[in-house]
């Protein structure tokens, strides 16, 4: 009986410290909950449900808009949803990543900065001098 009580107390203590450690990280439910949040709100999760496409497969109006508006940008990820929308992630030196969502004609539906993750800034970091 005494061994059972000690084992129960030990497991309870282990569970409590594990839960507190996850709360300190801000995850609340650990890594899996963070991944679910990403898929609900961010492009990283949305890309899982998309068909990856090449730059040549993007609408001409979209590629010309990107070249005019963001001449130094690099296309990092490109995808197409089941309903025909295109999503493109752009990176530029010293600037936050940008997400463009366009329809099948290349008309921009959304243009937003991609949220930083893990406390990192959106742009590239400069070395300390």
Buried (B, 14 or more C-beta within 10 A) or exposed (E): EEEEEEEEEEEEEEEEEEEEEBEEEEBEEEEEEBBEBBBEEBBBBBBEEBEEBEEEEBBEBBBEBBEEEBEEBEBEBBBBBEEEBBBBBBBBEEBBBBBBBBBEEBEBEEEEEBBEEEEEEBBEEEEEE
